[in-house]
Structure formats: structure tokens, C-alpha cells
């Protein structure tokens, strides 16, 4: 479990750097910020839920976490980028 928290911290740092780089390239309005933030929270929840479930020996719960939270995060990210990030190119 310690490895999970370490990797999630590294992923959070990488996501923050990516967001700051994205802000330099695109004009991000509040809708884009909200969508990207919610997508990150869902992805963080997906990784934590799934890893914890697999570590505790509950593979069905881990798979459902991947399906529910991971798919929602992916769909929200794609829709946010298409509708609110890409039109705001500097």
C-alpha cells in the first residue's frame, strides 16, 4: 500500500505539471478548469479504489472501480478537452 501512495503522489505531481503546461498553451475558462479537476479526482479515486480492492483480495470490486470511476474519468476528460480546452488555443 505504501507503493500505491507513493505512485499516486508522483501522479499528482505529474498532473499538476501537465496542467500548468496546458495553461501556458491554452486559455482555460472556469468550465475547463472544473472539468479537468473533476476528471483528475475521478481518476485518483479510480486508482485508489482499484488498487486497494485488488490488494485486499476483492478483484470484482476492483474491476467495478476501474469500470465506474475510470470510464467516467476518461469520458469527462475527452469531453472537456474537445469542448472547452481545444477551442481556447492561444
N, C-alpha and C positions, 0 to 999 in steps of 0.2 A: 504494500500500500504506500510505502514511502516513495517508491519509484513513481507511482501514479501522481502523487502530489508534486514531485519534482518536475515531471514532464508537463503537468498542467500549468505549473508556474512558468516554465520555458515557453509553452504555447501561448500563455497570456502575454508574455513579453514580446514574442514574435508578432502576435496580433496587434499589439499597441504600436509597434514599429511600422507594421504594414498600414495601419490606419493613419498614422502621421504622414507616411509617404503618399497615401491616397489623397489626403487633404492638400498636399502640395500640388498634385496633378489636376484635381477636380474641385469644383465648387460644391460643397456638401451643405444642403439645406437641412432643416430640422428633421424632415421625413427620412432622408438618407441616413442621418446620424441615428435616429430611432430604430430604423430597420436593421442597420449594421450592428447596433448594440444588442437588440433582441436576438438576432441571429447568433451572435457570439455567446450570449447567455444560454441559449438552447444547445449550442454545440458543447459548451462547457458542462452543462447538465447531462448531455448525452454521454460524454466520455466518462464522467464521474460515476454515473448510474451504471453504465455497462461494465466498466472495469470492476467496480465494487461487486456487482452481481456475479460476474464470472469468477472473481476471487473467492466469493462466499459459496461457490458451487451451485449457483442458480442460473444455468445458461438460458433458460426460457425467459426469465426476467431481463437478463442482459440483452437478449435478442429483441425483445419488445422495446427496451430503452433505445437501442440503435434504430429501430424502425420508427418509433413515435417521435423521439427528440431529434435524431439525426436527419430523418427525411424532412421534418418541419424546418430545421435549420437550413438545410440545403435549398429548399423551395423559397424560404424567406430571403436568403442571400441572393439567389438568382433574380427574383422579382425586384429586390431593392436595387441591385446593380443595373438591371435593364431599365427600370422606370425612373430612378432618382439619381443615380450616380453618373452613368454614361452621358445623359443629356447635359450635365453640368461641366463639360470639359473646358478648361481654361484656355 
